Every structure is written in C-alpha cells, then in structure tokens.
Amino acid sequence: MSGTGGLPLPPLPCRPPAWARGGHLQTILGNYLPGKAPAYPSTPVRIPLAGGDQLAVRAYPGETDTLVLVFHGLGGDDQAHYVRRAVAVARKLGHPVWTVNHRGCGEGRGLAARPYHSGSGDDLGAVFAAARNQHPHLRQLALGFSLSANALLLNLGGGLPEPAAQPDLAIAVNPPLDLGACAGAIHAGFNRLYELRFIRRCRRAIRERVHDGLIPDAYPTHPLMSIRAFDDAYTTKAAGFRDADDYYARCSARPHLGGITVSTVILQSKDDPFIPWQCHADAPRSHRVHLHLEEHGGHMGYLSRDLPGHRWLPYALEHYMGALLNAARA
C-alpha cells in the first residue's frame, strides 16, 4: 500500500485470504459474504431539494462533537452492507451519524422525480447545509462510497455549477474519478457482469418512478445496454446534460482535486475491476488530499486474512476517521 498527503497509513495492509485473491473475487465476495448486520436506533429526516424533490435520511444519535454523514453508491441505499458497517464504525467511536438515501432510493422512493448521478454534489451540499442548520456545533465528516465518492470530491473541489455547502472532513472510497474511463472499463470482458447488474438496478428505479406517477414512461432502455448507452438514454435526458460525453466531462471529479481545501482521504484499490487506479495516481491533487492506493481490495470488497470477519474496510475507515480528527484538533 502507498499513501500521499501526510496522514499515517493504517498499520495493517489488506492481505487477501487465499479464497479471495484478485479484484473480481474481492468485489464479488465482499458484496455477498454474510456478516452480522448491526442495528442501532435511528429517526427519519427529510431534506427538501430545489424543484420539490426530497431526500430520505436516517439520523443515529451519538455522544461526540463529530457528525458522520454517509452516502451510498449506484443502485444502493442506506441499508447497503458497506453503509451499515460504516455506521457500526462511527457508533463504536461514539459519533452521531446521518445515512443518506439518494433521490428515490430506499426510504426515499416516491420522494424524487429527478435522478441522482455521479455529479450530484449539490444534493450532498443540501445535506451538509441541513445538518449544519440542525447541529451548528458539530464538526462534519462526510463518507462517500463509489458514485457518491466522486460526487463528494466534485463538491469539495468546486466542480459544481453553483457553490454548495461542504463538510469539514471527508473520506472518498473507490471514487470513479474519470467517468468516461470507468464507463469504458466496466463494458469490457468479465466486467460486463457488474455493468448488467447496475443496469438492472437503474432500470428498476425508472420503473418505480413511472409506477409512482413521477415521470412519464418515455425513456427507451433495455437490459443488455451499456452504462454509457443508459446514460445517453436516461441519465442525461432526465438530469439536463447534452449527452454522455457532456455528463462525463462535467461530472468527473478528477480535474477538480487540486481545488480541494478540506482535509480529505481518497481510498482506492489497485485491483478495482472497473475503476482504473492510474486515474488517481496521475491526477493533480491539493496538499489537503491524502491518496491511499491499496494493492488489493477490488471494488469496495477489501477482504483481509488478518482481521476478524475478514473486513479490512471498516478497519481502514476507523483509522482514517481518527487520523483526520486528530489532525483537525492539533
């Protein structure tokens, strides 16, 4: 593993078990390997957005002065396994937590007509502003996974059309910094299985919006299309982009990493099947950005032979939450 940006690295690297070697096994088993689902009391929060949409949030109480805000990836919701594990880490440390469902996801079904996408940093900004209004004395630590990680970095780097509220600290896990490169990578070879899984979930989200009377049945999609073709057919039309090229150019966070002024950790594995890690290594970055390139982990799998339950990502998140807060308090 390697890191740049001044924060200490986690003492343990992610060393795969023999049965989880390679980026594909890390990704697949990391998603499906059973684990105990932690349960904590929470209350619902609704956050209004411009245009009448709303976001559904779950608020978990805590005891410290740091609010952890967690954002899920494409096709997920706030009950995704990685979100629940992040909640467990934050609550172990005593932090209050907000878990955020993107537009129409999870408990947010029926609350949003417009889609979320990799450039939804303004939606994240609405969450940060609402949290600041409700808890003005709490420091904010944002945690974004995959799609949300890119949206978070876009927000932090000033890559949005209009300024948006920002957190005080941030962690971005497996962000697709170059959307065009990632759309190409996920369409190649074995990666098509991941692509088709994402397409299935995205088409289901469209059907739900149509069924709920939020949008017309006017978007021609089919189950075997590519991510790029889907974005051309639906995402760009519903979100106001010219086409997929326009969307990818305007919403990739990679060109904006140099503008980040908030202490930020980017965690990326080198064997992620569909996010080329070179996009991270070669990107100009602010000195406030700590880039951690882990040799193994796949796409948000991070299965390790050295830890109970084989889960390295919660271990790394606990480490970086502590490192960011220690640096902030120094």
C-alpha positions in Angstrom: 0.0 0.0 0.0 1.1 3.6 -0.5 -0.1 7.0 0.5 0.5 10.6 -0.2 -0.8 13.6 1.8 0.7 13.5 5.2 -1.7 11.2 7.2 -0.3 8.0 8.7 -1.3 4.8 6.9 -3.2 2.0 8.6 -0.7 -0.4 10.3 -2.2 -3.4 8.5 -2.5 -3.6 4.7 -5.3 -5.5 3.1 -3.8 -9.0 2.6 -6.4 -11.2 0.8 -7.3 -14.7 2.1 -6.4 -17.5 -0.3 -10.1 -17.8 -1.3 -10.4 -14.1 -2.2 -7.4 -13.3 -4.3 -7.8 -10.9 -7.2 -10.1 -7.9 -7.8 -13.1 -9.9 -9.0 -13.2 -12.2 -6.0 -12.6 -9.3 -3.7 -15.5 -7.4 -5.3 -18.0 -10.3 -5.5 -17.3 -12.0 -2.2 -17.0 -8.6 -0.5 -20.5 -7.9 -1.6 -22.1 -11.2 -0.8 -20.1 -12.6 2.1 -22.6 -12.7 5.0 -21.9 -10.7 8.1 -23.8 -9.6 11.2 -26.0 -6.6 10.4 -25.7 -4.1 13.2 -28.9 -2.4 14.4 -28.9 1.0 16.1 -31.9 3.2 16.9 -32.5 6.0 14.4 -35.1 8.6 13.4 -36.1 9.6 9.9 -35.2 13.1 8.5 -36.5 14.6 5.2 -34.4 17.1 3.4 -36.1 19.3 0.7 -34.3 20.0 -2.6 -34.9 22.6 -5.2 -37.7 21.6 -7.5 -39.7 19.8 -4.9 -37.8 16.5 -4.6 -36.7 15.3 -1.1 -34.0 13.1 0.3 -34.7 10.5 3.0 -32.1 10.4 5.8 -31.7 8.3 8.9 -30.3 10.0 12.0 -28.4 8.0 14.6 -27.7 9.7 17.9 -24.1 9.9 19.3 -22.0 11.5 22.0 -19.1 13.2 20.3 -18.8 16.6 18.6 -18.4 15.0 15.1 -21.3 14.1 12.8 -20.5 11.4 10.3 -22.6 11.7 7.1 -22.6 8.5 4.9 -23.6 8.4 1.2 -24.1 5.1 -0.7 -23.1 4.1 -4.2 -25.0 3.5 -7.5 -28.1 1.2 -7.2 -27.8 1.0 -3.4 -29.4 2.7 -0.4 -28.6 3.4 3.2 -29.1 -0.3 4.1 -26.2 -1.4 1.8 -23.8 -3.7 3.7 -20.9 -1.1 3.5 -23.1 1.7 4.8 -24.2 -0.4 7.8 -20.6 -1.3 8.6 -19.7 2.4 8.4 -22.5 3.2 10.8 -21.1 0.5 13.1 -17.6 2.0 13.0 -18.9 5.5 13.6 -21.1 4.4 16.5 -18.3 2.4 18.0 -16.4 5.7 18.2 -19.4 7.5 19.7 -20.2 9.7 16.7 -23.7 10.6 15.7 -24.4 9.5 12.1 -26.7 10.5 9.2 -27.1 7.9 6.5 -28.4 9.5 3.2 -30.6 7.9 0.5 -30.0 9.5 -2.8 -33.1 10.6 -4.8 -35.7 7.8 -5.0 -33.5 5.3 -3.2 -34.5 3.2 -0.1 -36.9 5.1 2.1 -36.8 7.9 -0.5 -38.9 6.0 -3.0 -41.7 8.3 -4.2 -40.0 11.5 -2.9 -38.0 12.4 -6.1 -38.7 12.7 -9.8 -35.2 13.6 -10.9 -32.4 11.1 -10.9 -29.2 11.1 -8.8 -25.9 10.7 -10.6 -22.2 10.9 -10.2 -22.3 14.7 -10.3 -24.9 15.1 -7.5 -22.6 17.1 -5.3 -25.3 19.8 -4.9 -27.6 17.2 -3.3 -24.7 16.4 -0.9 -24.4 20.1 -0.3 -28.1 20.3 0.7 -27.5 17.6 3.3 -24.4 19.4 4.7 -26.4 22.6 4.9 -29.4 20.9 6.6 -27.1 19.2 9.1 -25.3 22.5 9.8 -28.7 24.1 10.5 -29.8 21.3 12.8 -26.4 20.8 14.5 -24.4 24.0 14.2 -21.9 23.0 16.8 -21.0 19.6 15.3 -18.0 19.0 13.0 -19.0 17.2 9.8 -17.1 14.2 8.4 -18.5 13.1 5.1 -18.0 9.5 3.9 -18.9 8.7 0.2 -18.8 5.3 -1.5 -18.2 4.8 -5.2 -20.6 7.1 -7.1 -21.1 9.3 -4.0 -17.3 9.4 -3.5 -17.0 11.1 -6.9 -19.9 13.5 -6.1 -18.3 14.3 -2.8 -15.0 15.2 -4.4 -16.7 17.2 -7.1 -18.4 19.2 -4.3 -15.2 19.7 -2.4 -13.2 20.7 -5.5 -15.6 23.4 -6.6 -16.6 21.5 -9.7 -20.4 22.2 -9.4 -22.2 24.8 -11.4 -23.1 26.7 -8.2 -21.3 26.8 -4.9 -22.6 24.3 -2.3 -22.2 23.6 1.4 -19.2 21.4 2.3 -18.2 19.3 5.2 -15.2 19.8 7.5 -13.5 16.5 6.7 -14.1 13.8 4.1 -13.3 10.2 3.1 -14.0 9.0 -0.5 -13.9 5.3 -1.1 -13.3 3.9 -4.6 -14.4 7.1 -6.5 -14.8 6.8 -10.3 -12.8 10.0 -10.9 -12.9 9.7 -14.7 -16.4 8.7 -15.6 -15.6 8.1 -19.2 -12.7 5.8 -18.5 -14.8 3.9 -15.9 -17.7 3.5 -18.4 -15.3 2.0 -20.9 -13.7 -0.3 -18.3 -16.9 -1.7 -17.0 -18.1 -2.6 -20.5 -15.1 -4.8 -21.2 -14.8 -8.6 -20.6 -15.9 -10.1 -17.3 -16.8 -6.6 -16.1 -19.9 -6.7 -18.2 -21.5 -8.8 -15.3 -21.1 -5.8 -13.0 -22.4 -3.5 -15.7 -25.5 -5.6 -16.3 -26.2 -5.7 -12.6 -26.0 -1.9 -12.4 -28.3 -1.6 -15.4 -30.9 -3.9 -13.9 -31.0 -1.8 -10.7 -31.1 1.5 -12.7 -33.9 0.3 -14.9 -35.9 -0.8 -11.8 -35.5 2.7 -10.4 -37.0 4.1 -13.6 -39.9 1.7 -13.4 -40.6 2.7 -9.8 -40.7 6.4 -10.8 -43.1 5.6 -13.6 -45.3 3.5 -11.4 -45.4 6.2 -8.8 -46.5 8.7 -11.3 -43.4 10.9 -11.0 -42.1 10.6 -14.6 -43.6 9.6 -18.0 -42.7 6.2 -19.5 -40.6 7.9 -22.1 -37.0 6.5 -21.7 -36.1 3.6 -24.0 -33.8 1.3 -22.1 -33.1 -2.4 -22.4 -31.4 -4.9 -20.0 -28.3 -5.5 -22.2 -27.3 -1.9 -22.8 -24.0 -0.4 -21.6 -23.7 2.2 -18.8 -22.8 4.7 -21.5 -25.9 3.9 -23.5 -28.0 4.0 -20.4 -26.6 7.4 -19.5 -27.3 8.6 -23.1 -30.9 7.3 -23.0 -31.9 8.3 -19.4 -29.5 10.0 -17.0 -28.5 12.8 -19.3 -32.1 13.4 -20.6 -33.6 13.4 -17.1 -30.8 15.4 -15.5 -30.2 18.1 -18.1 -27.0 17.1 -19.8 -26.5 17.1 -23.6 -25.2 13.5 -23.8 -23.0 11.0 -22.0 -19.8 12.8 -23.1 -21.1 16.1 -21.7 -22.2 14.4 -18.5 -18.8 12.6 -18.0 -16.8 15.8 -18.8 -18.8 18.0 -16.4 -19.2 15.5 -13.5 -15.8 13.7 -13.3 -14.1 14.8 -10.2 -10.5 14.2 -11.4 -9.9 17.7 -12.8 -11.1 19.3 -9.6 -8.9 17.5 -7.0 -6.5 20.5 -7.0 -9.2 22.8 -5.7 -10.0 20.8 -2.5 -9.3 22.8 0.7 -10.9 20.3 3.1 -8.8 17.6 4.6 -9.7 14.6 2.5 -8.8 10.9 2.2 -9.2 9.1 -1.1 -9.0 5.3 -0.7 -8.6 3.3 -3.9 -7.5 -0.3 -4.6 -5.2 -1.1 -7.5 -7.2 -4.2 -8.4 -10.6 -2.5 -8.7 -12.0 -4.2 -11.8 -13.7 -1.1 -13.3 -12.0 2.0 -11.8 -8.5 2.5 -13.3 -6.3 3.4 -10.4 -3.9 5.3 -12.6 -6.6 8.0 -12.9 -6.0 8.6 -9.2 -2.2 8.3 -9.2 -1.8 10.7 -12.2 -4.3 13.4 -11.1 -3.0 16.7 -9.8 -4.1 17.0 -6.1 -4.3 19.6 -3.4 -1.9 19.1 -0.5 -5.1 18.6 1.6 -5.8 15.3 -0.2 -4.4 12.1 1.2 -4.4 9.5 -1.6 -4.2 5.9 -0.3 -3.6 3.3 -3.0 -4.1 -0.2 -1.6 -2.8 -3.2 -3.6 -5.8 -5.3 -3.0 -9.5 -4.8 -2.3 -11.4 -4.9 -5.6 -14.4 -2.5 -5.7 -15.3 -1.9 -2.1 -14.5 -5.5 -1.1 -11.3 -5.3 0.9 -11.3 -8.8 2.4 -8.4 -9.5 4.6 -6.9 -12.6 6.2 -5.6 -10.6 9.2 -8.9 -9.3 10.7 -11.9 -10.9 12.5 -14.7 -11.2 9.9 -12.2 -10.6 7.1 -13.3 -7.0 6.8 -10.5 -4.5 6.2 -12.5 -1.5 5.0 -14.2 -0.8 8.4 -10.7 -1.1 10.0 -9.3 1.5 7.5 -12.3 3.8 8.0 -11.8 3.7 11.8 -8.2 4.5 11.3 -8.8 7.4 8.9 -11.7 8.9 10.9 -9.3 9.0 13.9 -6.4 10.4 11.8 -8.5 13.2 10.3 -10.0 14.2 13.6 -6.6 14.1 15.4 -5.1 16.3 12.6 -8.1 18.7 12.9 -7.7 19.1 16.6 -3.9 19.5 16.5 
